[in-house]
Amino acid sequence: MAGKGTVYLVGAGQGAPDLLTVRAVKILERADVVFHDALVHSETLALASGARIVAVGKRCGRLSTAQHFINKQLADAAQRFEVVVRFKGGDPMLFGRAQEEIDALRQAGVRVEIVPGVSAALSASAEVGQSLTQRGVSRSVTLLTPWVGTGEAVHDWAQPAASADTIALYMASRQASAISEGLIAAGVWPSRPAVFVENASLPSRRIITTRVGDLAESAQQLGNGPTLLLLGSVYESIVSTAQRNGTDQRITA
Amino acid sequence: MAGKGTVYLVGAGQGAPDLLTVRAVKILERADVVFHDALVHSETLALASGARIVAVGKRCGRLSTAQHFINKQLADAAQRFEVVVRFKGGDPMLFGRAQEEIDALRQAGVRVEIVPGVSAALSASAEVGQSLTQRGVSRSVTLLTPWVGTGEAVHDWAQPAASADTIALYMASRQASAISEGLIAAGVWPSRPAVFVENASLPSRRIITTRVGDLAESAQQLGNGPTLLLLGSVYESIVSTAQRNGTDQRITA
């Protein structure tokens, strides 16, 4: 059953095309076919000049193409081509649903290689200019996604946030009031400083400083781009400075 | 007081030189001077062909050059040169002590730009072939460093690990028995599957599957390279397969 090709699960980095790794560039240049998410930059896709480009359009956790169909497309492509790229925004191993694809491909006898990428928490931190960890303030970082549906588990998603020093919440642009409630129910103080980072590393980036209790109001200033929410004591200085200056929006120089 | 130069805090990625971003390559090529840690690959430094290269030799949290002296060197260099690179293994904003340098430089009126990099948890996950998050198994990842000194806080460091689904413990090669004790004291089950990844993405990489209660014994197989410890239910299949096969060491294909 093993085809001739390898499927490369490649992290595109977050936002700007030059946040791609050198390894990813070299694989793209050799690619026969590239399956990509909506979050991958068009300039980055242009690097795969010899490849057929197939949009499979997952974005922010919404499933546009059913996962089992993507799995089948990847396995089929590996029968026909040598270099098959599955291109994901950020890093494939972090909120990228990579495991479902890895497992399906291995079961089909297809070689899989993973190329890591710059995840959103890192590019957002570079944008904000504040380190996720900081001596004497933060020794741990928790990365998670909100689960703001209905049902018994509605607030459980925020539990890991309660004991972390710094929190990076992925896919945070929607239902900010439910996120705020979930965090507070998990024991996060409403006054805890928070920073929304939309479109990190892109010219259209937007940084909004706020506090956990005010997320819903602040989120009204967000657009439709991918958004990360950073929170924790390390952001106190940024948030209180912005509040003193009467602005809750701050773009780094 | 503002000098003519910009200090770029650049993430070198973890391990292999081709895990550097395209943005980092371009900055290195323009660099006048590069201050780097011991963890940065020599091939990567060679990209800065026009620059003076200065080793400031921090590794695994040990301080070889005093931080305030590094801060002063960076600020002084920005008075004399246009492109000053502060090069750090992995990503600067995650366990990179970046904030002390950012704050000192800003206070000295020096422009600072941060270029994110691939952090060790991501390159180790690519190496192991297991996603940090996985639908139905892991919705959160906590990144932390152990604090295995003496004193009252000796076990507190592990608290955030108790409620996270997946844990990536940076700088985990030393004092594995203290790490094991700290995790168990924080409520992590001794049977929880764990994977040591040493020298991720380098030819000398070593992957050792184990369980939280057996860290001390397994760590004896580690060398002196930078080591990450991954743990959580997502590794159950890898660890139990290795145990069934009578091997606790596993190198991905």
HADDOCK unambig.tbl for C-alpha pairs under 7 A between the chains (distance, minus, plus):
assign (segid A and resid 18 and name CA) (segid B and resid 21 and name CA) 6.72 0.50 0.50
assign (segid A and resid 18 and name CA) (segid B and resid 22 and name CA) 5.04 0.50 0.50
assign (segid A and resid 18 and name CA) (segid B and resid 23 and name CA) 5.02 0.50 0.50
assign (segid A and resid 19 and name CA) (segid B and resid 21 and name CA) 5.26 0.50 0.50
assign (segid A and resid 19 and name CA) (segid B and resid 22 and name CA) 6.06 0.50 0.50
assign (segid A and resid 19 and name CA) (segid B and resid 23 and name CA) 5.98 0.50 0.50
assign (segid A and resid 20 and name CA) (segid B and resid 21 and name CA) 5.26 0.50 0.50
assign (segid A and resid 20 and name CA) (segid B and resid 22 and name CA) 5.96 0.50 0.50
assign (segid A and resid 21 and name CA) (segid B and resid 18 and name CA) 6.72 0.50 0.50
assign (segid A and resid 21 and name CA) (segid B and resid 19 and name CA) 5.26 0.50 0.50
assign (segid A and resid 21 and name CA) (segid B and resid 20 and name CA) 5.25 0.50 0.50
assign (segid A and resid 21 and name CA) (segid B and resid 21 and name CA) 4.00 0.50 0.50
assign (segid A and resid 21 and name CA) (segid B and resid 22 and name CA) 5.82 0.50 0.50
assign (segid A and resid 22 and name CA) (segid B and resid 18 and name CA) 5.03 0.50 0.50
assign (segid A and resid 22 and name CA) (segid B and resid 19 and name CA) 6.05 0.50 0.50
assign (segid A and resid 22 and name CA) (segid B and resid 20 and name CA) 5.96 0.50 0.50
assign (segid A and resid 22 and name CA) (segid B and resid 21 and name CA) 5.83 0.50 0.50
assign (segid A and resid 22 and name CA) (segid B and resid 22 and name CA) 5.90 0.50 0.50
assign (segid A and resid 23 and name CA) (segid B and resid 18 and name CA) 5.03 0.50 0.50
assign (segid A and resid 23 and name CA) (segid B and resid 19 and name CA) 5.98 0.50 0.50
assign (segid A and resid 93 and name CA) (segid B and resid 122 and name CA) 6.83 0.50 0.50
assign (segid A and resid 93 and name CA) (segid B and resid 125 and name CA) 6.66 0.50 0.50
assign (segid A and resid 93 and name CA) (segid B and resid 131 and name CA) 4.25 0.50 0.50
assign (segid A and resid 93 and name CA) (segid B and resid 132 and name CA) 5.56 0.50 0.50
assign (segid A and resid 93 and name CA) (segid B and resid 133 and name CA) 6.73 0.50 0.50
assign (segid A and resid 94 and name CA) (segid B and resid 131 and name CA) 6.58 0.50 0.50
assign (segid A and resid 94 and name CA) (segid B and resid 132 and name CA) 5.74 0.50 0.50
assign (segid A and resid 94 and name CA) (segid B and resid 133 and name CA) 5.71 0.50 0.50
assign (segid A and resid 95 and name CA) (segid B and resid 133 and name CA) 5.82 0.50 0.50
assign (segid A and resid 97 and name CA) (segid B and resid 134 and name CA) 6.42 0.50 0.50
assign (segid A and resid 98 and name CA) (segid B and resid 131 and name CA) 6.30 0.50 0.50
assign (segid A and resid 99 and name CA) (segid B and resid 130 and name CA) 6.63 0.50 0.50
assign (segid A and resid 99 and name CA) (segid B and resid 131 and name CA) 5.62 0.50 0.50
assign (segid A and resid 99 and name CA) (segid B and resid 134 and name CA) 6.33 0.50 0.50
assign (segid A and resid 114 and name CA) (segid B and resid 126 and name CA) 5.01 0.50 0.50
assign (segid A and resid 115 and name CA) (segid B and resid 126 and name CA) 6.31 0.50 0.50
assign (segid A and resid 116 and name CA) (segid B and resid 118 and name CA) 6.79 0.50 0.50
assign (segid A and resid 116 and name CA) (segid B and resid 122 and name CA) 5.82 0.50 0.50
assign (segid A and resid 116 and name CA) (segid B and resid 123 and name CA) 5.62 0.50 0.50
assign (segid A and resid 116 and name CA) (segid B and resid 126 and name CA) 6.08 0.50 0.50
assign (segid A and resid 117 and name CA) (segid B and resid 118 and name CA) 5.77 0.50 0.50
assign (segid A and resid 118 and name CA) (segid B and resid 116 and name CA) 6.80 0.50 0.50
assign (segid A and resid 118 and name CA) (segid B and resid 117 and name CA) 5.77 0.50 0.50
assign (segid A and resid 118 and name CA) (segid B and resid 118 and name CA) 5.05 0.50 0.50
assign (segid A and resid 122 and name CA) (segid B and resid 93 and name CA) 6.83 0.50 0.50
assign (segid A and resid 122 and name CA) (segid B and resid 116 and name CA) 5.83 0.50 0.50
assign (segid A and resid 123 and name CA) (segid B and resid 116 and name CA) 5.62 0.50 0.50
assign (segid A and resid 125 and name CA) (segid B and resid 93 and name CA) 6.66 0.50 0.50
assign (segid A and resid 126 and name CA) (segid B and resid 114 and name CA) 5.01 0.50 0.50
assign (segid A and resid 126 and name CA) (segid B and resid 115 and name CA) 6.31 0.50 0.50
assign (segid A and resid 126 and name CA) (segid B and resid 116 and name CA) 6.08 0.50 0.50
assign (segid A and resid 130 and name CA) (segid B and resid 99 and name CA) 6.63 0.50 0.50
assign (segid A and resid 131 and name CA) (segid B and resid 93 and name CA) 4.24 0.50 0.50
assign (segid A and resid 131 and name CA) (segid B and resid 94 and name CA) 6.58 0.50 0.50
assign (segid A and resid 131 and name CA) (segid B and resid 98 and name CA) 6.29 0.50 0.50
assign (segid A and resid 131 and name CA) (segid B and resid 99 and name CA) 5.62 0.50 0.50
assign (segid A and resid 132 and name CA) (segid B and resid 93 and name CA) 5.57 0.50 0.50
assign (segid A and resid 132 and name CA) (segid B and resid 94 and name CA) 5.74 0.50 0.50
assign (segid A and resid 133 and name CA) (segid B and resid 93 and name CA) 6.74 0.50 0.50
assign (segid A and resid 133 and name CA) (segid B and resid 94 and name CA) 5.70 0.50 0.50
assign (segid A and resid 133 and name CA) (segid B and resid 95 and name CA) 5.82 0.50 0.50
assign (segid A and resid 134 and name CA) (segid B and resid 97 and name CA) 6.43 0.50 0.50
assign (segid A and resid 134 and name CA) (segid B and resid 99 and name CA) 6.32 0.50 0.50
assign (segid A and resid 139 and name CA) (segid B and resid 144 and name CA) 6.13 0.50 0.50
assign (segid A and resid 139 and name CA) (segid B and resid 145 and name CA) 6.79 0.50 0.50
assign (segid A and resid 140 and name CA) (segid B and resid 142 and name CA) 6.91 0.50 0.50
assign (segid A and resid 140 and name CA) (segid B and resid 143 and name CA) 5.65 0.50 0.50
assign (segid A and resid 140 and name CA) (segid B and resid 144 and name CA) 4.43 0.50 0.50
assign (segid A and resid 141 and name CA) (segid B and resid 142 and name CA) 5.62 0.50 0.50
assign (segid A and resid 141 and name CA) (segid B and resid 143 and name CA) 5.16 0.50 0.50
assign (segid A and resid 141 and name CA) (segid B and resid 144 and name CA) 6.50 0.50 0.50
assign (segid A and resid 142 and name CA) (segid B and resid 140 and name CA) 6.90 0.50 0.50
assign (segid A and resid 142 and name CA) (segid B and resid 141 and name CA) 5.62 0.50 0.50
assign (segid A and resid 142 and name CA) (segid B and resid 142 and name CA) 4.20 0.50 0.50
assign (segid A and resid 142 and name CA) (segid B and resid 143 and name CA) 6.23 0.50 0.50
assign (segid A and resid 143 and name CA) (segid B and resid 140 and name CA) 5.64 0.50 0.50
assign (segid A and resid 143 and name CA) (segid B and resid 141 and name CA) 5.16 0.50 0.50
assign (segid A and resid 143 and name CA) (segid B and resid 142 and name CA) 6.23 0.50 0.50
assign (segid A and resid 144 and name CA) (segid B and resid 139 and name CA) 6.15 0.50 0.50
assign (segid A and resid 144 and name CA) (segid B and resid 140 and name CA) 4.44 0.50 0.50
assign (segid A and resid 144 and name CA) (segid B and resid 141 and name CA) 6.50 0.50 0.50
assign (segid A and resid 145 and name CA) (segid B and resid 139 and name CA) 6.80 0.50 0.50
assign (segid A and resid 159 and name CA) (segid B and resid 163 and name CA) 6.92 0.50 0.50
assign (segid A and resid 160 and name CA) (segid B and resid 163 and name CA) 5.04 0.50 0.50
assign (segid A and resid 160 and name CA) (segid B and resid 164 and name CA) 5.33 0.50 0.50
assign (segid A and resid 163 and name CA) (segid B and resid 159 and name CA) 6.92 0.50 0.50
assign (segid A and resid 163 and name CA) (segid B and resid 160 and name CA) 5.04 0.50 0.50
assign (segid A and resid 164 and name CA) (segid B and resid 160 and name CA) 5.32 0.50 0.50
